[in-house]
């Protein structure tokens, strides 16, 4: 079970890296150039000491300098000094292009990964989202992908550059004096242990910290979404205390990671200082004995001092890699999750529906063993209106979710126009079902965009026509920018009735043959109800309609009323038939007619 997500995760990364391989090769060449210039930096000082000041003859591989100036001349010293500037300029140019290329690749990679992760999340079943916390998912999409961006672009190139620099420096040091090089090599096992220990500890800590950060983000998201209620109940202080309790663990985790990083850095510096001091002492004795030139000592000590810069950088990179691996694991967990509802391999595109709906012995539970629907059967002919009534928890909304294939029944079948909906592609099925819910879900976008969400290809004329059909055109035109006015997130700047009418306009423009209405009148005042009811009657004309409601007088014109209780159908018939016989429907109706005590 664990190999599959890794394959999917690797496939996404390798696909993108394959697209960017040309730029990555160029970045690798720049890394090689930067490494070469780093290796060349100590050489001008050696040349000045041994050949410019002490007048020693040039070695064979530096004979080309005799054509520029004779050793010991002032011009020779000037050229040697100028080479320092040339090497620095070359190093700066290579480093600039390497950073620029890897950063651009990294930003593009994190965008591609976020897009794929977001697309995968959208395809996951409703059961997954009901069990997940929004803040946690947002933290994975934003924070974890950003961590991977730094590692898979810049850090990998840095790791390669530091490793090449270390290998090159040790090679040159061995060529100059192998005994001094052994002193440097002797410290590597201690440094390696320090890095490995840091990596292992940090990875475990970071994974825990990421999970805690997701909990913090979820808590913030919940509170900000319910800010009117928090302020109305004067619970700001209470929410601050709850957030403090959640963030306390995150803070302790962050401090632990900082302590691990500081300990690794200090231990690396101590090992570096001891090794450098030993090498300098030994090299100085070799110079006094005439077995090493002052320039060679400067060269070797320069390399020894510089060789620990990449080691220290590798210590930091080990922490970055541990963070990246923790983030990769968290992203892979999401990518590993397969949608519970998937199209069959032989699924077909749904034809244009006439609207006949049949539930045949449908039984369903949400995975907790408690049956929400039990052998539910009913049929609705094309163009008819079906009313689902019953107490809260009777299973009415579950029927809608099953019709939309947000869930699959454990037993039984659901058919539209005689076709089992499990044979149809989900998108083609859902495209032909319009929705008006109890709480209209609107986005923080323009009115035009919210209406066109039902049909993205709709023209402005079609959007305005839908607004008129939904009795929404009048109030929309009174907004500051009309159909181009931006409404608050979740429609916060509109009244409940206005939100419902925009939702109706969205259903109108969808032009679906099947319409689902889930308590569309709840919470509306009398005036808003009248306007919404008029718009709904216009919308329902000629369509198969499934209406969920507690307002029993409003279902008088339904062709079929189905009464649900504890997941079973306890009665069915027309409004008049059900009232004529003593039963559950009549009890509910009489209860709804009783005046509310003041």
C-alpha positions, 0 to 999 in steps of 0.5 A: 500500500505504501509503494503506490503513493511514492510512485505517484509522487515521484511520477509528478516530480519526474514529469516536471523535472523532465520538462525543465531538464534543459534549464537544469543542465544549464544550472548544473554547468553553472554549478560546475563553473562556480565550483571551479572558481571556488577551487581557484580562489586560494591560488593567486595568494600562493603564486604571490608568496612563492613566486612573486615574493620568494622568487621560486620557479613556477611549476610546470602547469603554471608556465603559461604565466611566464608569457605574461610577466616574469616571476618577481616583477611588479607586473607579475604581482599586479597580474596575480592580484588582478586574477583574484578579481577575475576569479571573483567576477567569474564566481559571481556570474556563475552563482547568479545564473545558477540561483536564477535558473534554479529559483525559476525552476523551483517556483514553477515546480511548486506551482505545478505540484500545488495544481496537481495536489489541488486537482487530486483533492477536488477528485477525492470523495466527500467522505474524505473531505468530511473527515479532513480539516480544511486548515490541515489540507491548506497547510499541505497545499501551501506550506509543504509544497513550498518546502519542497520547492526550496529543496528540489530546486536550489538545495539539490544544486547546492548539495552537488556544488558543496560535494564537488567543492569538497572532493576537489579541495581534498584532491588538490590537498592530497596533491600538495601534501597527503599528510595534511589532507589526512588530518582533514579526512580524520574529522569527516566521520565525526561530522558525518555522525553529527549530520546523520543524527541531526537529520534523523531527529529533525525529520521526526520533529518536523513531521510532528510540527507540520501536523500541529501547524495544520491544526492551528490553521484549521482552528484559525479557519474555523474561527474566521469563518464564524467571526459574526457568531464569535463577536455576537457571543463576545467569545474573542478572549475564549478563542484566543485561549483556545488558540494559545493551547493549540499553538503551545505545542507548535511553539515547543516543536519549533524551539526543539528544531532550533535547538537541534540546528544550533547544536549541530552548527556548534559541534561542526564549528568545534570539530572544524577549529580543532582540525584546522589548528592541528593542520596549521601546526603540522604545516608550520613545522613542515615549512620550518623543516623545508618540506613545504613552501609558505605558499603551499601552507597558505593554500592547504590551510585556505582549503581546510578552512574553506572545506568546512564551509560546505560541510557547515552548509551541508549540515544546514541542508541536512535539516532542509532535506529532513523538512522536505522529506517530512513534507513529501510524506505528508503530500504523498499521504494525500496523493495516496488516497484514492477517490472512493467514487470512481468512474468504471472503465466502461463508463459512458457519457450520459445522454440528455436526460428526460428526467425519470428517476428510480430508487430500487431497494437502496440501502446506505450507511456512512461507514459507521455501521448505522444504516441511514437508508433502508431498502428505499424504493420510489419512482418519479416520471419525467417532469414530475415533482417529488417531495421528500419529507420527514424529521431531521436525520430521516435520510432526505439529504442522503438521497440527494447525495446518492443521486449526485454520486457523492456516495455509492449505496451499499445495496440497490440501484439508482436509475435515471431514464432506466440507466444505472447511474454507476454506468455513467461518467460522474461529470456528465451525470452531475452536469444535468442536475441543478441544485438550490440548497438551504444555504446558498454557497456563493464565492467572493467574486462578481455576481456574473461569475457566481451565476455563470458557475452553473454554465461557464460558457454563458454569455452576458445576455444569458446571465442577465436573462437568468437573473430576471428569471430568478427575480434577481435582476432588479436588486443586482442592478442596484448594486454599485457595479451591477453584475460586475459587483464583487460580493463578499465571501460566501455572499456575506454582503447580500441578504438571505433572499438575495443569495437564494435568488442568485443561486436560483439564477445559477440553476436556471443558466445550467438548464438541467433537466433534473432539479434538486431543491433542499429547503430553499425557503429556510430562514427567509422572511415573507417578502423574500419567500414570495419572490423566491417561490415565484422564481422557483416555480418558473425554474421548475416548469418542465423539469423533474424536481426533487424537493426536500422540505419541512414546509408541508403546505408548500408541497400541495402541488407535488406529484408524489410525496415520500415520507421518510422516518429512520431511513425507511419510507413509511408512507407515500402518495399525493398531498391530498391522499396522505392527509385523507388517511391517518398516518405519519404525514398527517401528524407532521402536517398538523404539527406544522399548523400549530401556532408557535407559543409566544 
